[in-house]
Amino acid sequence: MTPGTLLISQPFLGDPNFERSVVLVCRDERASGTFGLVLNHRTELTLSDVLKLPLGPASPAAALPLYLGGPVEPDTLHYLHRRPDVPGATALGQDVYWGGDFPVLLDLLTTGALDAADVRLFVGYAGWGPGQLAAERQARSWVTHPASAGKVFTLATDAFWRAILREKGGRFQAWANYPVDPRLN
């Protein structure tokens, strides 16, 4: 699977970690598996809650919200941004980059060279061992939306899952309207 692909969970996936989730695939390698970030599970935490910043609460990065990137290693920080000049960043397509030198990213935010709206921070990540995601896709747990990394910064987080399904159209558009618990319908 190509980095920059979105994985959209089917409405009744049954895994609370990925219920109504949209995951951005950052890396997919046959030998090591797949690494992705859940895009639409925002936490109540900000960067200053988990990291001591050089300017403290006055830092432009202090109020950046943290998203739950997935259930794996929730004590790690990952980030997406729109700066190709951050050393070590991986291009995901559509002017979206993953990772890179975090002090450089913080400096760009502090100096105003990078707008806070062009950064997403994640604690933890979504990971699949070799062949695991392929099996889940074959079981139709996930729908793919290729070459869609740019949507990270264009769709509202709380409506991301529904919006991307509506954009796909057809039966997926109907999925967007499925109730969370059909017994309550």
Secondary structure, DSSP 8 states (H G I E B T S, - for coil): --TT-EEEE-TT---TTTTT-EEEEEEEETTTEEEEEESS-EEEEEHHHHS--TTGGGSTTTT-EEEE--SEEEEEEEEEES-TTSTT-EEEETTEEE---HHHHHHHHHHTSS-GGGEEEEEEEEEE-TTHHHHHHHTTSEEEE-S-GGGGGTS-GGGHHHHHHHHH-HHHHHHTT--SSGGG-
